[in-house]
């Protein structure tokens, strides 16, 4: 969460993308954030602000539902209903050679 220092944060190495900002937000909270909370031993109820995607009174849902209302009013097609959210999963290494150290000096070079 916001008060977690990067040094103790859980890295998931997942990329989530969508043309629907509401759907991607609620999907990511349900499928990445909450399971990570639970895996790290943080049981609900979570401290303020609540990130519970299934509680319409939680700070997360109030923010998300208000955002959705504004987007719908502006003519955008968005949803927070999981029945209308399609998700696809692909697995591939970050780099084709499995390189993940972040040392760009180890990358191959093209010599003219």
Backbone torsions as a table, in degrees:
resi	resn	phi	psi	omega
1	UNK	NA	-177.0	-176.7
2	UNK	-58.3	-30.1	-177.3
3	UNK	-93.3	5.3	179.8
4	UNK	-87.1	122.9	176.2
5	UNK	-65.4	148.5	-179.3
6	UNK	-57.1	-32.8	-178.0
7	UNK	-62.5	-23.1	-179.7
8	UNK	-116.8	6.6	178.7
9	UNK	-71.7	153.9	177.8
10	UNK	-89.8	124.6	178.5
11	UNK	-93.2	128.4	-177.7
12	UNK	-107.6	-18.7	-178.8
13	UNK	52.5	50.0	178.3
14	UNK	-125.4	140.4	176.0
15	UNK	-113.2	126.6	178.5
16	UNK	-120.5	128.2	-178.4
17	UNK	-137.3	151.3	-179.4
18	UNK	-164.1	158.8	170.3
19	UNK	-88.1	-7.9	179.9
20	UNK	-112.6	105.1	-176.7
21	UNK	-65.8	-28.4	179.1
22	UNK	-73.7	-48.1	-179.8
23	UNK	-60.2	-43.6	-178.2
24	UNK	-66.6	-36.8	-180.0
25	UNK	-65.9	-50.1	-176.9
26	UNK	-69.4	-35.8	177.8
27	UNK	-63.5	-46.2	-178.0
28	UNK	-64.9	-38.6	178.3
29	UNK	-66.3	-44.7	-179.1
30	UNK	-67.3	-38.5	-169.4
31	UNK	-104.0	-13.1	179.3
32	UNK	-124.2	-57.6	-173.7
33	UNK	-64.8	-54.0	-177.6
34	UNK	-63.6	-46.3	176.6
35	UNK	-59.3	-33.4	177.5
36	UNK	-70.2	-40.7	173.4
37	UNK	-53.1	-51.7	-176.0
38	UNK	-64.2	-42.8	179.8
39	UNK	-62.8	-28.3	179.2
40	UNK	-92.0	9.0	174.6
41	UNK	87.4	12.3	178.9
42	UNK	-96.7	103.8	-179.4
43	UNK	-90.6	149.1	175.0
44	UNK	-68.9	158.0	1.5
45	UNK	-77.1	141.1	179.7
46	UNK	-85.9	155.4	-178.8
47	UNK	-66.8	165.2	178.9
48	UNK	-60.5	139.9	-6.5
49	UNK	-82.8	137.7	-176.2
50	UNK	-65.7	136.0	179.2
51	UNK	-104.8	15.4	-176.6
52	UNK	-68.2	112.5	-177.2
53	UNK	-72.6	-16.7	-177.6
54	UNK	-96.0	-2.9	179.2
55	UNK	-103.8	106.2	-178.2
56	UNK	-59.7	-17.5	179.3
57	UNK	-92.9	-4.7	-179.8
58	UNK	-68.6	153.0	-179.8
59	UNK	-57.6	-39.2	179.6
60	UNK	-61.7	-50.5	-177.6
61	UNK	-67.5	-38.0	177.9
62	UNK	-60.0	-47.5	177.7
63	UNK	-60.2	-48.8	-175.8
64	UNK	-66.0	-43.6	-179.4
65	UNK	-66.6	-37.2	175.5
66	UNK	-65.1	-40.8	177.3
67	UNK	-63.2	-42.9	179.9
68	UNK	-61.5	-43.2	179.8
69	UNK	-60.4	-41.5	179.6
70	UNK	-66.6	-41.9	179.6
71	UNK	-66.3	-42.6	177.6
72	UNK	-62.1	-42.4	178.9
73	UNK	-62.7	-28.8	179.2
74	UNK	-85.6	-1.0	176.2
75	UNK	96.0	7.2	178.6
76	UNK	-86.3	144.4	176.1
77	UNK	-89.6	112.0	178.8
78	UNK	-138.3	160.0	179.1
79	UNK	-148.5	152.9	169.8
80	UNK	-119.2	12.6	-179.0
81	UNK	-92.0	114.2	-177.9
82	UNK	-58.3	-24.7	179.6
83	UNK	-65.9	-19.4	-178.8
84	UNK	-109.9	14.1	179.8
85	UNK	-109.7	118.6	175.9
86	UNK	-98.0	132.7	179.1
87	UNK	-126.4	138.9	178.3
88	UNK	-126.1	143.4	-177.8
89	UNK	-122.8	131.1	175.1
90	UNK	-126.1	142.0	176.9
91	UNK	-118.7	128.9	176.5
92	UNK	-156.1	152.2	-179.9
93	UNK	-67.7	151.8	178.8
94	UNK	-56.8	-40.5	176.0
95	UNK	-125.2	147.2	-175.7
96	UNK	-56.9	-31.0	-179.3
97	UNK	-93.3	8.8	-179.8
98	UNK	81.1	-0.1	-178.0
99	UNK	-63.4	122.8	179.0
100	UNK	-137.3	12.9	-175.6
101	UNK	-74.6	-20.5	-178.8
102	UNK	85.8	0.0	179.5
103	UNK	-84.6	97.1	-177.2
104	UNK	-66.6	-17.3	177.1
105	UNK	-66.1	-18.9	-179.6
106	UNK	-87.0	-6.3	-179.9
107	UNK	-71.1	151.9	178.0
108	UNK	-69.1	152.4	-178.6
109	UNK	-123.3	148.3	173.9
110	UNK	-99.7	122.9	-179.8
111	UNK	-99.1	128.1	-179.3
112	UNK	-67.3	NA	NA
